[in-house]
Amino acid sequence: MSIRVAVMVVLCSLACGCTSLLPRSKESTHGPWATYRDAQLTFDKVIPGQTTDAELRDLKLHPDSNANVVILNYSDIVRRFLPNSSVTMSDLDSAVKSCIDAKTACIGYEINQKIVNKNREGDVALDVLGFHRITETTGWKFNGLVLVKKGTAIYTLTGGQPQIKEQEENTSVLGPVQGLSSKLFGF
């Protein structure tokens, strides 16, 4: 294949607006759950005052069974629940107070898992040249916390974003010239 034919193929591909040529990215935290709902259902199985450390291991809520579980020590827990002087011990849930009072006999397991996909959409030529770029972001983010005192879960807390659906659209009238001028002249 000659260079002329290769250039024609590239130009035709750009002109056709084929979005499969645009960049895609996926950002995810390795974990046992495929969806936000799966993670929440797992946390819902934890019964404060009953669920043991071994059961947390089986549920993949323990650092021995899930690589992305962060262990929170006493000072981490205090910073988390008493971030400043406007929050006092009397403001806290009784299980959290019990954990803080237990000092080093209580630890926390923090889980943060996410799956975020970014896909560029639209006309390939306009995107590549920087005239018009559309980025679709979809996915979910989950975060959970389990406080464990003397081998038994005493408190859970979950949150996050069950669905992410965002669109970012950038338009540049000057296209590649605008990016070049900002690099050359600083504006």
N, C-alpha and C positions, 0 to 999 in steps of 0.2 A: 504494500500500500504506500503510495507516494505521500509526501508531506501535504501536497495540495488536497488530496482526498481526505486526509486526517483533519485538516483545518476545516474543510467543508462539513465533515461529520460533527465536529465540535460546534460550529456555528449553527448548524441545523438543530442540534440538541438544545443549545441555548435559546434559539428562537421558538422552539416548540413549547417552552414554558414547563417542561417536565420537572415537577417538584421532587421526584426521586433523586435528582442530582443535588438537591440542597442538603446542607448539613443537618444531622440529627444527633441528639445526645441523650443519654440516659444516666441519671445519677441515682444510685440506690445504696442502701445500707444492707449488707448481708444479714438476713434474719429469717426466722421460721415462718413469717406470715406473708401471704400474697396480697392481702388487702388490709385496710384500716379495720374493717369489721372483724377479720380473723384475729387481729391483735387484741381488739376490745373484748371479744368473746373469751380469749385466753385469760385476760386479766379478771374478767367476771367470775372465773372459776376459783379465784383466790378468796378464801373466807378468813377474814381477820380473826386471830385468836385460835384458829384451827389448822390452817395450811402450814405444813412443815417445810423446812429448808429442802428436804429430799423431794417433796412434791413440787416445789418451785423449780427444782432441777428438771423434773419430768415435764413441766409446762414450758420449758425453755426460758424461764425467767431468772436464771441463775448464771453467774459467770462461768461455771463449769460446763454448761450445756449451750451457751449462746455467747459467741465471741464478742458481741457488741454490747454487753452489759457492763455498765460502769459501777464500781463499788464506791459508795459514799461513806466516808468515815464520820465520826462525831462532829468534827468542825464543819464538814461539808453540809451536814444536816442542819446545824445551827445557822449557818449562813443562808441556807435555802429558806428556812421557815422564820428566821428572825433577821431579816435583811437590814433593818435599821431600828432606831429607838422608838419609832411610832408603832411598831408591832411588838406586843409583849406576850409572855407565856400565857396569860389569861385569854388571849385572842385565839390560841391554837386549839385544835382538836385534842381530846384527851389522850388519844393514842400517840400523837406526835409529842405531847408533853411527856408521856411515859418514856418514849424513846430518848428524848433529850435528857431526861432525868437519869436514864440508865447509862449514859455516857458511852463508854467503849463496848458495853454489852449489847448495843443496838447498832446495826448498820443499814444502809440503804442500797437497793439495786435500782439503777436508773437505766431505762431502755429507750433509745431513740431510733426509730426506723423510718425510712422514707423511700419512696420510689417516685422520681420526678422525671418526666420525659419532656424534652424540648425539641420541637420540630419546626423547621422553617417552611413556610407556605408561600405560594404566589408564583410570580413570573421569575424564572431563573435568571434571565438576562438583567432585569431590573435589580434583582437581589445581589447578584455577583458584582455588578457595577456600582452598587451602593445607592441607587436612586430610591428604591422602595423595598423595605424588608419587613416581613411579618413573621413573628415567632409565637407559636402556640405552646403553652406550657400546661401539662396535665399531670395528675398523680395524686399522692396523698402523703401525709406526715403524721406519725404517731409518737407520742411520748408517754411513758408510764414510770411510776415510782412505787416501789414496795419497801416498806420499813420492816426489818426483821429483828426481833428481840429474842435473844437466847434460843435461836433456832426455829422460831415461829413467826409467821407474817402477822403483823399487828395493824398495818395500815396500807391502803393502796390509793393511788391518785393517777388518773389518766387524763389526757388531753391531746390536742393536735388539730389536724385539719383533714377531715375525712375525704374531701374532694378538693383538688386544685384544678382550676380551669381559668387560665389567664391568657391574654393576647397582648403582645407588644407590637406596635406598628411604628416604624421609623421611615420618614420620608426626607430625602435630601435632594433639593432641586439641582444642585451642582454635581451630585453623584460622587465619583472618585476625585474630582477636583477639590471638593470641600475637605475631604480627609487629607489630601496632599497639602493643601494650603495651611491647614491647622498644624501639620507636622513641620512645615518649612518656616512658617511665620509666627506660629504660636497663637493663632486665633481661629 
